[in-house]
């Protein structure tokens, strides 16, 4: 770590550094008694990992890296799975629905795996989570709520909850509806009869011994909540975990703002304090509605990775986390090109600008410098005119007109990008393309452009071609040249928007472009 980097990190306005400085201020110049700074992310394993899980771990990792650039204090990132929760609803996207229905209410870690691969449903989803995080190279430690409860690691704080039972009830009851108040308890005993996570009123018998009393189906049980005999309601559980593990940083979504306030108050009652953290905005669908797993109106991470590289979704997640953003297929092309544009700028930027560049945080300061000689937008326009049957080899043949020494071996990232472009074109662009006929003025301008292209050398530079395109538009009387370019996109490419035409013609080839013009004029 260089002194210059540390000095720049301590004053950078990039949001990961602002968040990391909160942790630094929390420490007041000292090292925590546990000897490290603990970052945490939470995961509810009743469903499969999704793009929200990725975003939370990614953003937390960015803050952790920013902290490491400011301080030599060791850090840990704990990915905590709340797998002792009772199954409240059977997910739609898993097999053996009837079997799962029979186990409703039981802890996820005690329900058989509907996929038949792991010892429980929670173990299956936890394995999916770890594989998911490992795929992106996240550095983290996995933690299971079931393991922590049953091993006794939470026992001291469970006794603490019972000792402060009324104070916790005083925080929670005013936040609940009247009907819910009558049955609410911060402690959810695991039934010794049915094995289900019970939501029943309890009576504290002996806080120091972890003993409670409750009624189930007319029978009164005196029950020990220690070592896996109960779990806590999630807001109380959240607070207890913060205190038990001494969590220093955890971010969460805006929809949990009130929950964070209540859990913070409970943590204080338990003798601890709420961690620092960012409250991030939620993703919206293309209609501006909040994304919901149950509605299925979001964009799955696998979908994004079909149509764009992983770095582009990380780039999209980095930008303005406190602002609501739409998350749908249509945002991918721009995110891809902006990622590569920011990456191309990085090497020549002064240090302070580098620390504000999203790619510094995406790559942990180790930013690739491999050139990208073609944009994703240009590739999309190329495969768009080539048609839905275009293949990778054909695209590389065209790139040979535009990029000296173009090959998959020389430009492996471009080769991957071609695959994304072909998939995006096949599924979303090709079905919508429709070329319109030019009007009289546009037709005359197209004939003029064709004549100018005819006298250019076949290997004319993109800039020279662009100058001719501009000249045609001006001489044709287009007061706003955007109207001329829109006409080119709509009559030649079948799209309402498109690339820099000089670059496109250089890539597609002058002869091929003249053929497009002839088809438009026919």
C-alpha positions in Angstrom: 0.0 0.0 0.0 1.6 3.3 -1.1 1.4 6.4 1.0 -0.1 8.3 -2.0 -2.8 5.7 -2.4 -3.7 5.8 1.2 -3.8 9.6 1.3 -6.0 9.7 -1.8 -8.3 7.1 -0.4 -8.8 9.0 2.8 -10.3 12.0 1.0 -11.9 10.4 -2.1 -15.5 11.2 -2.6 -16.3 7.8 -4.3 -19.0 6.1 -2.2 -17.0 3.0 -1.2 -14.4 5.3 0.5 -17.2 7.4 2.1 -18.6 4.2 3.6 -15.2 2.9 4.6 -14.5 6.2 6.5 -17.6 5.5 8.6 -16.0 2.3 9.8 -12.7 4.1 10.4 -14.5 6.7 12.5 -16.3 4.0 14.4 -13.0 2.5 15.5 -11.7 5.9 16.8 -8.2 5.1 15.9 -8.1 1.7 17.7 -8.3 -1.9 16.7 -11.4 -3.8 17.8 -11.1 -6.2 20.7 -11.7 -9.1 18.3 -8.7 -8.0 16.3 -10.4 -7.4 13.0 -13.1 -5.4 11.3 -16.2 -7.5 10.5 -18.3 -6.9 7.4 -21.5 -8.9 7.1 -24.1 -9.7 4.4 -27.3 -11.6 5.1 -29.1 -14.2 3.0 -32.5 -15.9 3.4 -32.0 -19.4 1.9 -35.7 -20.1 1.2 -35.0 -19.4 -2.5 -32.1 -19.5 -4.9 -29.4 -16.7 -5.0 -30.4 -13.8 -7.3 -29.0 -10.5 -8.6 -29.8 -8.8 -5.3 -27.6 -11.2 -3.4 -24.8 -10.5 -5.9 -25.2 -6.8 -5.6 -25.1 -6.8 -1.8 -21.9 -9.0 -1.6 -20.3 -7.0 -4.4 -21.0 -3.6 -2.9 -19.9 -4.8 0.6 -16.7 -6.1 -1.0 -16.0 -2.7 -2.6 -16.3 -1.0 0.9 -14.1 -3.7 2.4 -11.4 -3.1 -0.2 -11.7 0.7 0.2 -11.2 0.2 4.0 -8.1 -1.9 3.3 -6.6 1.0 1.3 -7.1 3.3 4.3 -6.1 1.0 7.2 -3.9 -2.0 8.0 -6.5 -3.5 10.4 -7.4 -7.0 9.2 -11.0 -7.5 7.8 -13.4 -10.4 7.4 -16.5 -10.7 5.3 -19.1 -13.0 6.7 -21.9 -14.2 4.3 -24.5 -15.3 6.9 -27.3 -17.6 5.9 -30.5 -17.4 8.0 -31.1 -21.1 7.4 -32.9 -21.8 10.7 -35.9 -19.8 9.5 -39.2 -21.7 9.3 -40.4 -22.3 5.7 -43.4 -20.1 5.3 -44.2 -20.5 1.7 -43.2 -23.1 -0.9 -41.2 -21.5 -3.7 -42.6 -21.8 -7.2 -39.3 -22.8 -8.9 -38.4 -26.0 -7.0 -39.6 -29.6 -7.5 -41.4 -31.8 -5.0 -43.9 -29.1 -4.0 -46.1 -31.5 -2.1 -43.2 -32.8 0.1 -42.2 -29.2 0.9 -45.8 -28.3 1.8 -45.9 -31.1 4.3 -42.8 -29.5 6.0 -44.2 -25.9 6.1 -43.2 -24.2 9.4 -40.1 -26.4 10.0 -36.6 -24.9 10.0 -35.1 -24.9 6.5 -32.1 -26.9 7.7 -34.4 -29.7 8.8 -36.5 -30.0 5.7 -35.4 -32.6 3.1 -33.8 -31.3 -0.1 -36.5 -31.2 -2.8 -33.7 -31.7 -5.4 -32.5 -34.9 -3.6 -28.8 -33.8 -3.6 -28.1 -32.5 -0.1 -29.1 -33.3 3.5 -31.6 -30.5 3.7 -33.3 -27.7 1.7 -31.1 -25.2 3.4 -27.9 -27.1 2.6 -28.9 -27.2 -1.0 -29.6 -23.4 -1.2 -26.5 -22.7 0.9 -24.4 -24.7 -1.6 -25.9 -22.7 -4.4 -25.1 -19.5 -2.6 -21.4 -20.5 -2.1 -21.1 -21.7 -5.7 -22.7 -18.4 -6.8 -20.2 -16.3 -4.8 -17.3 -18.4 -5.7 -18.0 -18.0 -9.4 -17.3 -14.3 -9.1 -14.2 -14.8 -7.0 -15.6 -13.1 -3.8 -13.4 -13.5 -0.7 -15.8 -14.4 2.1 -16.5 -16.8 5.0 -19.8 -18.7 5.0 -21.8 -18.9 8.2 -24.9 -20.9 8.9 -27.5 -19.7 11.4 -28.3 -23.3 12.3 -24.6 -24.0 13.1 -24.3 -20.9 15.2 -27.5 -21.6 17.2 -27.0 -25.3 17.7 -23.4 -25.0 18.6 -24.2 -22.6 21.4 -22.3 -19.6 19.9 -25.4 -17.5 20.4 -26.4 -18.8 23.9 -25.0 -15.9 25.9 -27.0 -13.4 23.7 -30.1 -15.6 23.9 -29.9 -15.3 27.7 -29.4 -11.6 27.2 -32.6 -11.4 25.1 -34.6 -13.2 27.8 -33.1 -10.9 30.5 -34.2 -7.8 28.4 -37.4 -9.4 27.2 -39.8 -6.6 28.2 -37.5 -3.9 26.9 -37.5 -5.6 23.5 -41.3 -6.1 23.6 -41.6 -2.3 24.3 -39.6 -1.6 21.1 -41.5 -4.1 18.9 -45.1 -4.0 20.0 -45.8 -0.4 18.9 -44.7 -1.3 15.4 -47.2 -4.2 15.0 -50.9 -4.4 14.2 -53.2 -5.1 17.1 -53.9 -8.7 16.0 -50.1 -9.4 15.7 -49.4 -7.9 19.1 -51.5 -10.6 20.8 -49.3 -13.5 19.6 -45.9 -11.7 19.1 -42.8 -13.0 20.8 -39.2 -12.1 20.1 -38.4 -15.8 20.7 -39.6 -18.5 18.4 -39.3 -21.9 20.2 -38.7 -25.0 18.1 -41.6 -27.3 19.1 -40.5 -30.5 20.9 -43.5 -32.2 19.4 -43.8 -31.1 15.8 -40.4 -29.6 15.2 -41.9 -26.5 13.8 -40.8 -22.9 14.4 -43.6 -21.7 16.6 -45.0 -18.1 16.7 -46.6 -18.2 20.1 -46.6 -16.0 23.2 -44.0 -17.1 25.7 -43.2 -16.5 29.4 -39.7 -16.1 30.6 -39.1 -18.7 33.4 -35.3 -18.3 34.0 -33.3 -16.0 31.8 -30.0 -17.2 33.1 -30.9 -20.8 32.3 -32.6 -20.0 29.0 -35.9 -21.4 30.2 -39.3 -20.3 28.8 -42.9 -21.5 29.0 -45.4 -21.6 26.2 -48.5 -23.4 25.1 -48.9 -25.6 22.0 -52.2 -27.3 21.1 -53.4 -27.0 24.7 -50.3 -28.4 26.2 -47.9 -26.3 28.3 -44.2 -26.8 27.6 -41.3 -25.6 29.8 -38.5 -25.4 27.2 -34.8 -24.4 27.0 -34.1 -22.1 24.1 -30.3 -22.6 24.1 -28.3 -24.7 21.7 -30.9 -24.8 18.9 -34.0 -24.9 21.1 -35.4 -21.7 19.5 -34.5 -19.0 17.1 -35.4 -15.3 17.3 -37.8 -13.2 15.2 -35.7 -11.8 12.4 -35.5 -8.2 13.6 -34.4 -9.4 17.0 -32.2 -12.0 15.4 -30.5 -9.3 13.3 -29.8 -7.2 16.4 -28.6 -10.2 18.4 -26.3 -11.2 15.6 -24.8 -7.7 15.4 -24.1 -7.8 19.1 -22.9 -11.5 19.4 -20.5 -11.1 16.4 -19.6 -7.5 16.9 -20.5 -6.6 13.3 -18.9 -3.4 12.2 -20.6 -3.0 8.7 -23.7 -4.3 7.0 -25.7 -2.6 4.2 -29.3 -3.2 3.4 -32.1 -2.1 1.1 -34.3 0.9 1.5 -37.3 -1.4 2.2 -35.6 -2.4 5.5 -35.0 1.1 6.7 -37.5 0.9 9.6 -36.4 -2.6 10.4 -32.8 -1.3 10.7 -34.0 1.4 13.1 -35.8 -1.2 15.3 -32.9 -3.7 15.2 -30.5 -0.9 16.1 -32.6 0.0 19.2 -32.7 -3.6 20.2 -28.9 -3.9 19.8 -28.5 -1.0 22.2 -30.7 -2.7 24.7 -28.5 -5.8 24.4 -25.5 -3.7 25.2 -24.1 -3.4 21.7 -24.5 -1.1 18.8 -25.8 -1.1 15.3 -23.1 -1.5 12.6 -22.3 1.2 10.0 -23.9 0.7 6.7 -25.3 2.0 3.4 -29.1 2.0 2.8 -29.3 1.3 -0.9 -32.2 2.0 -3.3 -34.1 -0.9 -4.8 -34.0 -1.9 -8.5 -37.1 -1.2 -10.6 -38.5 -3.0 -13.7 -39.0 -1.2 -17.0 -42.4 0.1 -15.8 -40.8 1.6 -12.7 -42.3 -0.9 -10.4 -40.2 -2.6 -7.6 -38.7 -5.8 -8.6 -40.3 -8.8 -6.9 -39.1 -12.5 -7.0 -42.7 -13.6 -6.6 -43.9 -11.4 -9.5 -41.0 -12.5 -11.7 -40.7 -9.0 -13.1 -37.0 -8.6 -12.5 -33.9 -9.5 -14.4 -32.1 -12.6 -13.3 -28.3 -12.5 -13.0 -28.1 -15.5 -15.4 -30.0 -13.5 -18.0 -27.6 -10.5 -17.7 -24.6 -12.9 -18.0 -26.1 -14.3 -21.2 -26.2 -10.9 -22.9 -23.3 -9.1 -21.2 -20.0 -9.8 -19.3 -20.0 -10.0 -15.5 -18.0 -6.8 -15.2 -20.9 -4.9 -16.8 -23.4 -5.9 -14.2 -20.8 -5.0 -11.5 -20.4 -1.6 -13.2 -24.2 -1.2 -13.2 -24.4 -2.1 -9.5 -21.6 0.3 -8.6 -23.2 3.4 -10.0 -25.3 5.5 -7.7 -26.4 2.9 -5.1 -28.7 5.4 -3.3 -30.7 6.1 -6.5 -33.5 3.8 -7.8 -32.5 2.3 -11.1 -34.4 0.3 -13.7 -33.1 -3.2 -14.2 -34.2 -4.8 -17.4 -32.7 -6.3 -20.6 -32.6 -2.9 -22.3 -30.0 -1.4 -19.9 -27.4 -4.0 -20.7 -25.8 -2.7 -23.9 -25.2 0.8 -22.5 -23.7 -0.7 -19.3 -21.4 -2.9 -21.3 -20.0 0.0 -23.4 -19.8 2.4 -20.4 -17.8 -0.2 -18.5 -15.2 -0.6 -21.3 -15.1 3.2 -21.8 -14.3 3.8 -18.1 -11.8 1.0 -18.2 -10.1 2.5 -21.3 -9.8 5.9 -19.4 -8.3 4.4 -16.2 -4.6 4.0 -17.1 -4.1 7.7 -18.0 -6.1 9.2 -15.1 -4.4 10.9 -12.1 -4.7 8.9 -8.9 -7.7 10.8 -7.4 -9.7 10.2 -10.7 -8.7 6.5 -10.7 -10.2 6.1 -7.2 -13.4 7.6 -8.4 -13.5 5.4 -11.5 -16.0 2.5 -11.1 -13.5 0.0 -12.6 -11.0 0.6 -9.7 -13.6 -0.8 -7.4 -14.8 -3.6 -9.7 -11.3 -4.9 -10.1 -9.9 -4.1 -6.7 -7.4 -1.7 -8.2 -6.0 -4.3 -10.6 -7.7 -3.0 -13.8 -7.0 -4.9 -17.0 -5.5 -2.8 -19.8 -6.4 -5.1 -22.7 -7.7 -2.9 -25.6 -11.3 -3.1 -26.9 -11.1 -2.0 -30.5 -14.9 -2.2 -31.1 -17.9 -1.2 -29.0 -20.7 -3.5 -28.0 -23.1 -1.2 -29.6 -21.3 -1.4 -32.9 -21.2 -5.2 -32.7 -25.0 -5.2 -32.1 -25.5 -3.1 -35.2 -23.3 -5.4 -37.2 -25.0 -8.6 -36.2 -28.4 -6.8 -36.6 -27.8 -6.2 -40.3 -26.3 -9.7 -40.7 -29.5 -11.2 -39.4 -30.6 -13.7 -36.7 -28.5 -16.5 -38.4 -25.2 -14.7 -38.1 -22.4 -16.7 -36.5 -19.2 -15.9 -34.7 -16.9 -16.7 -37.6 -18.8 -14.3 -39.9 -18.5 -11.5 -37.3 -14.8 -12.0 -37.1 -14.5 -11.9 -40.9 -16.1 -8.4 -40.8 -13.9 -7.3 -38.0 -11.0 -8.1 -40.2 -12.0 -5.0 -42.3 -11.9 -2.8 -39.2 -9.3 -4.2 -36.8 -5.7 -5.1 -37.9 -4.9 -8.7 -36.9 -8.5 -9.3 -35.7 -8.8 -12.8 -34.2 -10.3 -14.5 -31.2 -6.8 -15.4 -30.0 -5.6 -11.8 -30.2 -8.8 -10.3 -28.6 -10.4 -12.9 -26.4 -12.6 -10.3 -24.6 -14.0 -9.3 -28.0 -14.7 -12.9 -28.8 -16.8 -13.2 -25.6 -18.5 -9.9 -26.5 -19.4 -11.3 -29.9 -21.1 -14.2 -28.2 -23.2 -11.8 -26.0 -24.0 -9.7 -29.1 -25.2 -12.7 -31.1 -27.4 -13.8 -28.2 -28.8 -10.3 -27.6 -29.5 -9.8 -31.3 -31.2 -13.2 -31.6 -33.5 -12.8 -28.7 -34.2 -9.0 -28.6 -33.0 -7.1 -31.6 -33.7 -9.2 -34.7 -37.4 -9.7 -33.9 -38.0 -6.0 -33.7 -36.0 -4.7 -36.7 -38.1 -3.2 -39.5 -36.6 -1.0 -42.2 -38.8 1.7 -43.5 -38.8 3.2 -46.9 -37.0 6.6 -47.3 -39.0 9.7 -48.3 -38.0 11.7 -51.3 -35.4 13.9 -49.6 -33.9 10.9 -47.8 -33.7 8.8 -51.0 -31.8 11.6 -52.7 -29.4 11.8 -49.8 -28.9 8.1 -49.9 -28.1 8.2 -53.6 -25.5 10.9 -52.9 -24.0 8.9 -50.1 -23.8 5.8 -52.4 -22.0 7.8 -55.0 -19.5 9.2 -52.5 -18.9 5.7 -51.0 -18.3 4.4 -54.6 -15.2 6.5 -55.0 -13.7 5.9 -51.6 -11.0 3.2 -51.3 -12.3 -0.1 -49.8 -10.0 0.4 -46.8 -11.0 4.0 -46.1 -10.7 5.1 -42.5 -13.8 5.5 -40.3 -13.1 9.2 -39.9 -13.0 9.8 -43.7 -16.2 7.9 -44.1 -17.9 9.9 -41.3 -16.9 13.2 -43.0 -18.7 12.1 -46.1 -21.8 11.1 -44.2 -21.8 14.5 -42.5 -21.3 16.3 -45.8 -24.3 14.5 -47.4 -26.6 15.4 -44.6 -25.6 19.1 -44.7 -25.9 19.3 -48.4 -29.3 17.5 -48.4 -30.7 20.3 -46.2 -31.2 18.5 -42.9 -31.3 21.4 -40.4 -30.7 19.0 -37.6 -28.2 16.3 -38.6 -29.7 14.0 -36.0 -32.7 13.6 -38.4 -30.3 12.5 -41.1 -28.7 9.9 -38.9 -32.1 8.8 -37.7 -33.1 8.3 -41.3 -29.9 6.2 -41.9 -30.7 4.0 -38.9 -34.3 3.5 -39.8 -33.9 2.9 -43.5 -30.6 0.9 -43.5 -30.5 -0.8 -40.0 -34.2 -1.0 -39.2 -33.6 0.6 -35.8 -34.5 3.9 -34.2 -30.9 4.4 -33.0 -27.5 3.2 -34.0 -23.8 3.7 -34.1 -21.4 6.3 -35.5 -22.0 5.6 -39.2 -18.4 6.1 -40.2 -17.3 3.3 -37.8 -20.2 1.1 -38.8 -19.5 1.4 -42.6 -15.8 0.8 -42.0 -16.6 -2.4 -40.1 -19.4 -3.6 -42.3 -17.5 -2.8 -45.5 -18.2 -0.1 -48.1 -19.5 -2.7 -50.7 -21.9 -4.2 -48.1 -23.2 -0.8 -47.1 -23.8 0.2 -50.7 -25.9 -3.0 -51.0 -27.9 -1.9 -48.0 -28.5 1.5 -49.7 -29.6 -0.3 -52.9 -32.1 -2.4 -50.9 -33.5 0.7 -49.2 -33.9 2.5 -52.6 -35.4 -0.5 -54.4 
